[in-house]
């Protein structure tokens, strides 16, 4: 009987240790900045906010910015290339994160994807949409671009 109580005490001790470690790890995760918080200059990739177009429009008005809406599909190889290279270019990221409200939508699978595709007449991928703070389309850029080429093209947008 004493042996069972001793084992129960050890199990309880291990369980409490597990709970404490789990709590500490969760605390670090909760303290990590979210996508919607202010971005610093050290960000090495474009941060796409997980917000609706309506929320992006409100933020764009508030921050006096345009919206960069990246419309893509999962099966699009040039889209995957841009995600793994262009959008991770530090110079591109710094420019986009400071000048735009960045969001992305998978036009076939996201809940609002088909509506956005219809609204902005998305016909090819990747489709880079630059939307004014009133929700009107400013510029559409189609196709794959390397970082410096995209940056040069985007800096022409008024």
C-alpha positions in Angstrom: 0.0 0.0 0.0 2.8 2.4 0.8 4.4 1.6 -2.6 1.2 2.7 -4.4 1.1 6.0 -2.5 4.7 6.7 -3.2 4.2 6.1 -6.9 1.1 8.3 -6.9 3.1 11.1 -5.3 5.9 10.8 -7.9 3.3 10.8 -10.7 1.6 13.9 -9.2 5.0 15.6 -8.9 5.8 14.8 -12.6 2.4 16.0 -13.7 2.7 19.3 -11.9 6.1 19.8 -13.5 4.6 19.1 -16.9 1.9 21.6 -16.2 4.4 24.2 -15.1 6.6 23.7 -18.2 3.6 23.8 -20.5 2.4 27.1 -18.9 5.8 28.7 -19.4 6.1 27.6 -23.0 2.5 28.9 -23.7 3.4 32.2 -22.0 6.3 32.7 -24.4 4.1 32.0 -27.4 1.5 34.5 -26.1 4.2 37.2 -25.7 5.3 36.7 -29.3 4.2 39.7 -31.5 1.2 38.9 -33.8 0.9 39.8 -37.5 -1.4 42.7 -36.8 1.0 44.4 -34.3 3.4 47.2 -35.4 6.2 45.7 -37.5 9.8 46.6 -37.0 12.4 47.4 -39.6 14.2 44.0 -39.1 11.4 42.0 -40.6 12.8 39.7 -43.3 9.6 38.9 -45.2 6.3 40.5 -46.1 3.9 40.1 -43.3 0.5 39.2 -44.6 -2.2 40.1 -42.1 -5.1 37.6 -41.5 -7.8 40.2 -41.9 -10.8 40.7 -44.1 -10.8 43.2 -47.0 -13.1 45.4 -45.0 -10.7 45.4 -42.1 -7.8 46.2 -44.4 -9.7 49.1 -45.9 -10.4 50.5 -42.4 -6.7 50.1 -41.5 -5.6 51.6 -44.8 -7.7 54.7 -44.2 -6.4 55.0 -40.6 -2.8 54.6 -41.6 -3.0 56.4 -44.9 -1.7 53.5 -46.9 -2.8 51.4 -49.9 -3.6 47.7 -49.6 -1.4 45.0 -51.2 -3.7 42.1 -51.8 -1.9 39.0 -53.1 -4.3 36.7 -54.9 -3.0 33.2 -55.5 -3.9 29.6 -55.8 -2.3 26.6 -54.1 -1.5 24.9 -57.4 0.3 28.0 -58.9 4.0 27.3 -59.2 5.0 31.0 -59.9 3.0 31.9 -56.7 5.0 29.4 -54.7 8.2 30.8 -56.1 7.2 34.3 -55.2 6.3 33.2 -51.7 9.6 31.4 -51.2 11.9 34.1 -52.7 10.4 37.5 -53.6 8.3 38.0 -50.5 11.3 36.9 -48.3 13.6 39.5 -49.9 14.5 41.9 -47.0 14.4 45.0 -49.1 11.0 44.1 -50.6 9.7 43.2 -47.2 10.8 46.5 -45.6 9.1 48.5 -48.4 5.9 46.5 -48.5 5.5 46.3 -44.7 6.0 50.1 -44.3 3.9 51.3 -47.3 1.0 48.8 -47.5 -1.5 46.9 -45.5 -0.6 43.4 -46.8 -3.1 40.6 -47.1 -3.4 37.5 -49.1 -6.2 35.4 -50.3 -6.3 31.9 -51.9 -9.0 32.7 -54.5 -10.3 29.2 -54.8 -10.3 27.9 -51.2 -10.6 30.9 -48.8 -14.1 31.8 -47.8 -14.0 35.2 -49.4 -11.6 34.2 -52.2 -14.1 33.8 -55.0 -15.8 37.1 -54.1 -12.5 38.9 -54.2 -11.6 37.3 -57.5 -14.8 38.5 -59.0 -14.6 41.9 -57.5 -11.1 42.6 -58.9 -11.4 40.5 -62.0 -8.6 38.0 -61.1 -7.9 35.9 -64.2 -4.3 34.8 -63.8 -1.9 34.0 -61.0 0.0 35.3 -59.3 -2.1 38.4 -59.2 -0.9 41.3 -57.2 -3.6 43.8 -56.5 -3.0 47.3 -55.1 -6.2 48.7 -53.7 -6.8 52.3 -52.6 -8.0 53.0 -49.1 -11.5 53.5 -50.4 -11.6 49.9 -51.7 -11.2 50.7 -55.4 -8.6 49.0 -57.5 -5.5 51.1 -58.2 -3.1 48.7 -60.0 -2.9 45.0 -61.0 0.4 43.3 -61.6 0.3 39.8 -63.1 3.0 37.1 -63.0 6.2 36.2 -61.3 8.7 39.0 -60.4 12.1 38.8 -58.7 12.5 41.1 -55.7 14.3 44.1 -57.3 12.0 44.0 -60.4 8.9 43.9 -58.3 10.1 46.7 -56.1 10.9 48.9 -59.1 7.5 48.3 -60.5 5.6 48.9 -57.2 7.5 52.2 -56.5 5.9 53.6 -59.7 2.4 53.1 -58.2 0.8 56.4 -57.1 
